[in-house]
Amino acid sequence: MTGRLCLEIPQSLSLSFAMSLREDHMNRDHLQKAVHIHLDRVWITLKWIIFAVICGIIAGIIGSLFDIGIELATDLRVSYPWLIYLLPLGGACIFFYYHLLDGDNSIGTNLVISSIQSGDHIRKRMIPAIFFSSIFSHLLGASVGREGAALQLGGSIGYNLGKTFRLPRHNQHVMIMCGMSAVFSAVFGTPVAAAIFAMEVVSVGIMHYAALVPCVVASFVARGIAIFFFRIPNAGYPLGNIPEFTLASALPVLGLAVIAGLVSILECVSFRKVEVWSERLLANRYLRAVLLGTILLLLTLLVGKPTYNGLGIDSIAAAAAGNAPDLLWYSFLLKILFTALSLAAGYKGGEIVPTLFIGSALGYAFGSLVGFFPALCSSVAVGALFCGVTNSPITSIILCIELFGIRGLPYYVLAIAISYAASSYYGLYSAQKIVYSKYRSNYINTDAK
């Protein structure tokens, strides 16, 4: 009996020891696998940082030169006011320039968004096309921006870098977003908003977080290039006196946000309908450009000053300072009209800065009429209208903080949230996908109107 017990005890010990060895082996395998996965992720992240730095340097240089070109063109137009009389011919010249490059003049930011979604090809020749045509547009005084062109430049740079690096298709999409963030940051001087916007604008309801690290790196590298090598300052219009956020102060902002959401619909519809109607009226694009350019010139002469030509950054700055005598209660409507005519005539540059002008003028007029802090209302409406036309609330909040400071944050968030809902499913970019409903937790996957 005792002998049998002695035999059983070593046997049980050997089984326990074997099981322990097996567990140790399994734990070692699991640890090795975990370390391998972690190192693989670190290597992937490092590769993306390298790609993003390269993209940021190239995009930062091109974006900075682009911004300098627009500033020089604007200064020339101010020095030689007669250049505005060439508006009837400018659009036709741009059409012809695109024809020489064998390019479609109608393509733009929509092509960049489509390329991210479905892999549409972006040709290298798009870079000089949008670069020079946008500068030319500002030289003549067309009511266009520069950030829309920056998105197109950046998207084209990112796409072609992805091809150069021989990245797989899904990674090329990330490179496109890197390029968009980088040039936007270099040109406009809001690096955080630029990084987020490229990830947010493509699909409403989802964020492309896989692009977060490369977009942030590319954006800050490009901004560094613009600051240290080209001396392009950050954008910024800090607000003065801001009231404490209370129910009483929130009510007028709430009303302004609803109006901004509705005006964003008006803006999107106007930009599309003017182009469609003009195409129906005149099928020949050269004659159409001459006609619309002539109307644009006559409107400029009727107004008597170039308030609505070009970027209009000075008006935005004046409104943020609370002293914008050139802005009338209907200035936002005139800017919509000027921009719609300019885009339909074939001028390039984009719609984002005109949108900021429209929002600024709307908010300033609202604040002046109701007697509630016009400068604050101006900044709030900038964010609300930008959100309404791009369906990008997170970017809009960050943009307001970078442009106007963080002290107005509660007002920005309230206005942007309400405008996001009030703007329905309209947007500047028809290629933008509304993946999830704004009003219910439903998957809808429809195009922006």
C-alpha positions as CSV (number, residue, x, y, z in Angstrom):
1,M,0.0,0.0,0.0
2,T,2.8,2.3,1.0
3,G,4.8,1.4,-2.1
4,R,1.8,2.1,-4.4
5,L,1.4,5.5,-2.8
6,C,5.0,6.3,-3.3
7,L,4.7,5.4,-6.9
8,E,1.6,7.5,-7.4
9,I,3.1,10.7,-5.9
10,P,6.0,10.9,-8.3
11,Q,3.6,10.2,-11.2
12,S,1.3,13.0,-10.2
13,L,4.3,15.3,-9.8
14,S,5.6,14.5,-13.3
15,L,2.2,15.2,-14.8
16,S,2.0,18.5,-13.0
17,F,5.5,19.4,-14.1
18,A,4.6,18.5,-17.8
19,M,1.5,20.6,-17.7
20,S,3.5,23.5,-16.2
21,L,6.1,23.2,-19.0
22,R,3.3,23.1,-21.6
23,E,1.7,26.3,-20.1
24,D,5.1,28.0,-20.1
25,H,5.6,27.1,-23.7
26,M,2.2,28.4,-24.6
27,N,2.7,31.6,-22.7
28,R,6.1,32.0,-24.4
29,D,4.5,31.5,-27.8
30,H,1.7,34.0,-26.9
31,L,4.3,36.5,-25.7
32,Q,6.4,36.1,-28.8
33,K,3.3,36.6,-31.0
34,A,2.2,39.7,-29.1
35,V,5.7,41.2,-29.3
36,H,5.8,40.4,-33.1
37,I,2.4,42.0,-33.6
38,H,3.5,45.1,-31.6
39,L,6.8,45.5,-33.4
40,D,4.9,45.1,-36.7
41,R,2.6,47.9,-35.8
42,V,5.5,50.1,-34.6
43,W,7.2,49.5,-38.0
44,I,4.0,50.3,-39.9
45,T,3.6,53.6,-37.9
46,L,7.3,54.5,-38.5
47,K,6.9,53.9,-42.2
48,W,3.8,56.1,-42.3
49,I,5.7,58.8,-40.4
50,I,8.5,58.7,-43.0
51,F,5.9,58.9,-45.9
52,A,4.1,61.7,-44.1
53,V,7.3,63.7,-43.6
54,I,8.2,63.4,-47.3
55,C,4.6,64.4,-48.2
56,G,4.6,67.3,-45.8
57,I,7.9,68.7,-47.2
58,I,6.8,68.5,-50.8
59,A,3.3,69.7,-50.1
60,G,4.6,72.4,-47.8
61,I,6.8,73.8,-50.5
62,I,4.2,73.7,-53.2
63,G,1.5,75.0,-50.9
64,S,3.7,77.9,-49.7
65,L,4.6,78.9,-53.3
66,F,0.9,78.7,-54.1
67,D,-0.1,81.0,-51.2
68,I,2.7,83.4,-52.2
69,G,1.5,83.4,-55.8
70,I,-2.1,84.3,-54.7
71,E,-0.8,87.1,-52.5
72,L,1.3,88.5,-55.3
73,A,-1.7,88.2,-57.8
74,T,-3.9,90.0,-55.3
75,D,-1.4,92.8,-54.8
76,L,-1.0,93.2,-58.5
77,R,-4.8,93.5,-58.9
78,V,-4.9,96.1,-56.2
79,S,-2.1,98.1,-57.8
80,Y,-3.6,97.8,-61.3
81,P,-7.4,98.0,-60.9
82,W,-7.8,97.8,-64.7
83,L,-7.1,94.0,-64.5
84,I,-10.6,93.5,-63.3
85,Y,-11.9,94.4,-66.8
86,L,-10.4,91.2,-68.1
87,L,-12.9,89.2,-66.1
88,P,-15.0,88.4,-69.2
89,L,-12.0,86.7,-70.8
90,G,-10.4,85.0,-67.9
91,G,-12.8,82.1,-67.6
92,A,-12.4,81.3,-71.3
93,C,-8.6,81.4,-71.0
94,I,-8.8,78.8,-68.1
95,F,-11.1,76.6,-70.2
96,F,-8.5,76.7,-73.0
97,Y,-5.6,76.1,-70.6
98,Y,-7.3,72.9,-69.4
99,H,-8.0,71.9,-73.0
100,L,-4.3,72.2,-73.7
101,L,-3.6,70.0,-70.8
102,D,-6.2,67.5,-72.0
103,G,-8.0,68.0,-68.7
104,D,-11.6,68.4,-67.6
105,N,-12.2,71.9,-66.3
106,S,-15.2,70.7,-64.2
107,I,-13.2,68.3,-62.0
108,G,-12.0,69.5,-58.6
109,T,-12.4,68.5,-55.0
110,N,-15.0,66.0,-56.0
111,L,-12.4,64.0,-57.9
112,V,-10.1,63.9,-54.9
113,I,-12.9,62.7,-52.7
114,S,-13.9,60.1,-55.3
115,S,-10.3,58.9,-55.5
116,I,-10.3,58.2,-51.7
117,Q,-13.6,56.4,-51.9
118,S,-13.2,54.4,-55.1
119,G,-9.7,54.9,-56.4
120,D,-10.4,57.3,-59.3
121,H,-7.2,58.3,-61.1
122,I,-5.7,61.8,-60.4
123,R,-3.3,62.8,-63.1
124,K,-0.1,64.7,-62.4
125,R,-1.1,67.5,-64.7
126,M,-3.8,68.5,-62.3
127,I,-1.1,70.0,-60.1
128,P,0.0,72.8,-62.5
129,A,-3.5,73.2,-63.8
130,I,-5.1,74.1,-60.5
131,F,-1.9,75.9,-59.3
132,F,-1.7,78.4,-62.2
133,S,-5.5,78.7,-62.9
134,S,-6.2,79.7,-59.3
135,I,-3.5,82.3,-59.2
136,F,-4.8,83.7,-62.5
137,S,-8.3,83.8,-61.1
138,H,-7.2,85.9,-58.2
139,L,-5.2,88.2,-60.5
140,L,-8.4,89.1,-62.3
141,G,-10.6,89.4,-59.2
142,A,-12.8,86.3,-59.4
143,S,-14.6,85.6,-56.1
144,V,-12.9,82.3,-55.3
145,G,-10.9,80.9,-52.5
146,R,-7.6,79.0,-52.1
147,E,-8.3,76.2,-49.7
148,G,-10.5,74.3,-52.2
149,A,-7.6,74.5,-54.6
150,A,-5.3,73.4,-51.8
151,L,-7.3,70.3,-51.2
152,Q,-7.0,69.5,-54.9
153,L,-3.3,70.2,-55.0
154,G,-2.7,68.1,-51.9
155,G,-4.9,65.3,-53.1
156,S,-3.0,65.1,-56.4
157,I,0.4,65.3,-54.6
158,G,-0.6,62.5,-52.2
159,Y,-2.0,60.3,-54.9
160,N,1.1,60.5,-57.1
161,L,3.4,60.0,-54.1
162,G,1.4,56.9,-53.2
163,K,2.0,55.6,-56.8
164,T,5.7,56.5,-56.5
165,F,6.0,54.6,-53.3
166,R,4.0,51.7,-54.9
167,L,1.6,51.6,-52.0
168,P,-1.4,49.3,-52.2
169,R,-4.7,50.9,-53.1
170,H,-6.0,51.3,-49.6
171,N,-2.8,52.9,-48.5
172,Q,-2.9,55.3,-51.5
173,H,-6.1,56.7,-50.0
174,V,-4.3,57.6,-46.8
175,M,-1.6,59.3,-48.8
176,I,-4.2,61.4,-50.6
177,M,-5.6,62.5,-47.2
178,C,-2.0,63.3,-46.1
179,G,-1.5,65.6,-49.1
180,M,-4.9,67.3,-48.5
181,S,-4.0,68.0,-44.9
182,A,-0.5,69.2,-45.7
183,V,-1.3,71.8,-48.4
184,F,-4.4,73.0,-46.6
185,S,-2.2,73.5,-43.5
186,A,0.6,75.3,-45.4
187,V,-1.8,77.6,-47.2
188,F,-4.3,78.5,-44.5
189,G,-2.3,78.2,-41.3
190,T,-4.7,76.0,-39.3
191,P,-2.7,72.7,-39.0
192,V,-5.0,70.9,-36.5
193,A,-8.2,71.6,-38.5
194,A,-6.3,70.7,-41.7
195,A,-5.3,67.3,-40.3
196,I,-8.9,66.5,-39.2
197,F,-10.7,67.9,-42.2
198,A,-9.1,65.4,-44.7
199,M,-10.3,62.5,-42.5
200,E,-13.8,63.9,-41.8
201,V,-15.0,65.4,-45.1
202,V,-14.9,62.2,-47.2
203,S,-17.6,60.3,-45.4
204,V,-20.2,61.9,-43.1
205,G,-20.7,59.7,-40.0
206,I,-17.4,58.0,-39.9
207,M,-13.8,59.1,-39.4
208,H,-10.8,57.6,-41.2
209,Y,-8.7,57.2,-38.0
210,A,-6.1,55.0,-39.8
211,A,-5.0,58.2,-41.4
212,L,-4.7,60.2,-38.1
213,V,-0.9,59.8,-37.5
214,P,0.2,60.5,-41.1
215,C,-2.3,63.4,-41.6
216,V,-1.2,65.1,-38.3
217,V,2.5,64.6,-39.2
218,A,2.1,65.8,-42.8
219,S,0.1,68.8,-41.6
220,F,2.6,70.0,-39.0
221,V,5.6,69.4,-41.3
222,A,4.0,71.4,-44.1
223,R,3.1,74.2,-41.7
224,G,6.7,74.2,-40.4
225,I,7.9,74.6,-44.0
226,A,5.6,77.5,-44.6
227,I,6.6,79.3,-41.4
228,F,10.3,78.8,-41.2
229,F,11.2,78.9,-44.9
230,F,8.5,81.1,-46.5
231,R,7.6,83.2,-43.4
232,I,3.8,82.6,-43.9
233,P,2.1,83.4,-40.6
234,N,-0.6,81.3,-39.0
235,A,-4.1,82.6,-39.6
236,G,-5.7,84.2,-36.5
237,Y,-8.3,86.8,-35.7
238,P,-8.5,86.8,-31.8
239,L,-11.8,88.1,-30.4
240,G,-12.1,90.9,-27.9
241,N,-14.9,91.0,-25.4
242,I,-16.9,87.8,-25.1
243,P,-19.9,87.5,-22.8
244,E,-20.2,84.7,-20.2
245,F,-22.0,81.7,-21.6
246,T,-25.5,81.7,-20.1
247,L,-29.0,80.8,-21.3
248,A,-29.6,84.4,-22.2
249,S,-26.4,84.7,-24.3
250,A,-27.0,81.3,-25.9
251,L,-30.5,82.1,-27.3
252,P,-29.3,84.6,-30.0
253,V,-26.5,82.2,-31.0
254,L,-29.1,79.4,-31.3
255,G,-31.1,81.6,-33.6
256,L,-28.0,82.5,-35.6
257,A,-27.1,78.8,-36.0
258,V,-30.5,77.9,-37.5
259,I,-30.1,80.8,-40.0
260,A,-26.6,79.7,-40.8
261,G,-27.8,76.2,-41.5
262,L,-30.4,77.5,-43.9
263,V,-27.9,79.9,-45.6
264,S,-25.6,76.9,-46.1
265,I,-28.3,75.2,-48.1
266,L,-28.8,78.4,-50.1
267,E,-25.1,78.5,-50.8
268,C,-24.8,74.9,-52.0
269,V,-27.9,75.1,-54.1
270,S,-26.9,78.5,-55.6
271,F,-23.4,77.2,-56.6
272,R,-24.9,74.2,-58.4
273,K,-27.9,75.8,-60.0
274,V,-26.1,78.8,-61.5
275,E,-23.7,76.4,-63.2
276,V,-26.5,74.1,-64.4
277,W,-28.7,76.9,-65.6
278,S,-25.8,78.6,-67.4
279,E,-24.9,75.4,-69.2
280,R,-28.5,75.1,-70.4
281,L,-28.5,78.6,-71.6
282,L,-25.2,78.4,-73.4
283,A,-23.8,75.1,-74.3
284,N,-20.6,76.6,-75.6
285,R,-18.3,76.9,-72.6
286,Y,-16.2,79.7,-74.0
287,L,-19.3,81.9,-74.7
288,R,-20.7,81.0,-71.3
289,A,-17.5,82.1,-69.6
290,V,-17.5,85.4,-71.4
291,L,-21.2,86.0,-70.5
292,L,-20.8,85.2,-66.8
293,G,-17.5,87.1,-66.6
294,T,-19.2,90.1,-68.1
295,I,-22.0,89.9,-65.5
296,L,-19.4,89.6,-62.8
297,L,-17.6,92.7,-64.0
298,L,-20.9,94.7,-64.2
299,L,-21.8,93.7,-60.7
300,T,-18.3,94.7,-59.5
301,L,-18.7,98.1,-61.1
302,L,-22.2,98.4,-59.7
303,V,-21.0,97.8,-56.2
304,G,-18.2,100.4,-56.7
305,K,-15.5,98.6,-54.7
306,P,-13.9,95.2,-54.8
307,T,-15.3,94.0,-51.5
308,Y,-16.6,90.8,-53.0
309,N,-13.7,90.1,-55.4
310,G,-10.9,87.8,-54.4
311,L,-10.5,86.2,-51.0
312,G,-12.1,88.9,-48.8
313,I,-9.8,88.0,-45.9
314,D,-9.7,91.7,-44.8
315,S,-13.4,91.7,-44.4
316,I,-13.3,88.6,-42.2
317,A,-10.6,90.1,-40.0
318,A,-12.6,93.4,-39.7
319,A,-15.7,91.6,-38.7
320,A,-13.8,89.6,-36.1
321,A,-12.5,92.9,-34.7
322,G,-16.1,94.2,-34.5
323,N,-15.5,97.0,-37.0
324,A,-16.5,96.2,-40.6
325,P,-18.2,99.2,-42.1
326,D,-18.0,97.7,-45.6
327,L,-20.2,94.8,-44.6
328,L,-23.9,95.4,-45.2
329,W,-26.8,93.3,-44.0
330,Y,-27.0,91.7,-47.5
331,S,-23.3,91.3,-48.0
332,F,-23.5,87.5,-47.5
333,L,-26.0,87.3,-50.4
334,L,-23.8,89.3,-52.7
335,K,-20.8,87.1,-51.9
336,I,-22.9,84.0,-52.7
337,L,-23.8,85.5,-56.0
338,F,-20.3,86.6,-56.9
339,T,-18.9,83.2,-56.0
340,A,-21.5,81.3,-57.9
341,L,-20.9,83.3,-61.0
342,S,-17.1,83.0,-60.7
343,L,-17.2,79.2,-60.3
344,A,-19.7,78.8,-63.2
345,A,-17.5,81.0,-65.4
346,G,-14.7,78.5,-64.9
347,Y,-12.6,80.4,-62.4
348,K,-10.6,78.2,-59.9
349,G,-9.7,78.4,-56.3
350,G,-12.5,76.8,-54.5
351,E,-15.4,77.7,-52.2
352,I,-14.0,77.5,-48.7
353,V,-12.7,81.1,-48.1
354,P,-15.8,82.5,-49.8
355,T,-17.8,80.4,-47.3
356,L,-15.9,81.9,-44.4
357,F,-16.6,85.4,-45.8
358,I,-20.3,84.5,-46.2
359,G,-20.5,83.3,-42.6
360,S,-18.6,86.2,-41.3
361,A,-20.8,88.7,-43.1
362,L,-24.0,86.9,-42.0
363,G,-22.9,86.8,-38.3
364,Y,-21.8,90.4,-38.3
365,A,-25.1,91.5,-39.8
366,F,-27.1,89.4,-37.3
367,G,-25.1,90.7,-34.3
368,S,-25.5,94.3,-35.5
369,L,-29.2,93.9,-36.0
370,V,-30.0,92.2,-32.7
371,G,-27.4,94.2,-30.7
372,F,-25.5,91.2,-29.6
373,F,-21.7,91.2,-29.9
374,P,-21.2,91.4,-33.7
375,A,-17.6,90.1,-33.5
376,L,-18.6,87.0,-31.6
377,C,-21.6,86.4,-33.9
378,S,-19.3,86.7,-36.9
379,S,-16.9,84.0,-35.6
380,V,-19.7,81.8,-34.6
381,A,-21.4,82.0,-38.0
382,V,-18.0,81.2,-39.7
383,G,-17.9,77.9,-38.0
384,A,-21.7,77.2,-38.4
385,L,-21.7,77.9,-42.1
386,F,-18.5,76.0,-42.7
387,C,-20.0,73.0,-40.9
388,G,-23.3,73.4,-42.9
389,V,-21.6,73.2,-46.3
390,T,-18.9,70.6,-45.5
391,N,-20.8,68.4,-43.0
392,S,-17.7,68.4,-40.8
393,P,-18.5,69.5,-37.3
394,I,-15.3,68.4,-35.6
395,T,-13.2,70.3,-38.1
396,S,-15.5,73.3,-37.7
397,I,-15.0,73.5,-34.0
398,I,-11.2,73.2,-34.3
399,L,-11.1,75.7,-37.1
400,C,-12.9,78.3,-34.9
401,I,-10.5,77.7,-32.0
402,E,-7.5,78.1,-34.3
403,L,-8.9,81.2,-36.0
404,F,-10.6,83.1,-33.2
405,G,-9.3,81.6,-29.9
406,I,-10.7,79.1,-27.4
407,R,-12.7,81.6,-25.3
408,G,-15.7,81.3,-27.5
409,L,-15.8,77.5,-27.5
410,P,-19.2,77.0,-25.9
411,Y,-20.8,79.3,-28.5
412,Y,-18.9,77.6,-31.4
413,V,-20.0,74.1,-30.3
414,L,-23.7,75.1,-29.8
415,A,-23.9,76.9,-33.2
416,I,-22.0,74.2,-35.1
417,A,-24.2,71.4,-33.7
418,I,-27.4,73.2,-34.6
419,S,-26.2,74.2,-38.0
420,Y,-25.1,70.6,-38.7
421,A,-28.7,69.4,-38.1
422,A,-30.3,72.4,-39.9
423,S,-28.3,72.0,-43.1
424,S,-29.9,68.7,-43.9
425,Y,-27.9,66.5,-46.3
426,Y,-26.7,69.4,-48.6
427,G,-23.0,69.9,-49.2
428,L,-20.5,71.6,-51.4
429,Y,-19.1,68.3,-52.6
430,S,-21.5,66.0,-54.4
431,A,-19.0,63.1,-54.1
432,Q,-19.2,63.3,-50.3
433,K,-20.9,60.2,-48.8
434,I,-23.5,60.6,-46.0
435,V,-22.8,57.3,-44.4
436,Y,-25.0,57.6,-41.3
437,S,-28.1,59.7,-40.8
438,K,-27.8,63.0,-39.0
439,Y,-31.0,62.5,-37.2
440,R,-31.2,58.7,-36.4
441,S,-28.6,56.0,-35.8
442,N,-29.3,54.7,-39.3
443,Y,-26.9,53.6,-42.1
444,I,-28.1,55.5,-45.2
445,N,-25.0,55.8,-47.5
446,T,-26.2,58.5,-49.8
447,D,-24.5,61.3,-51.7
448,A,-24.6,64.9,-50.5
449,K,-27.2,67.0,-52.3
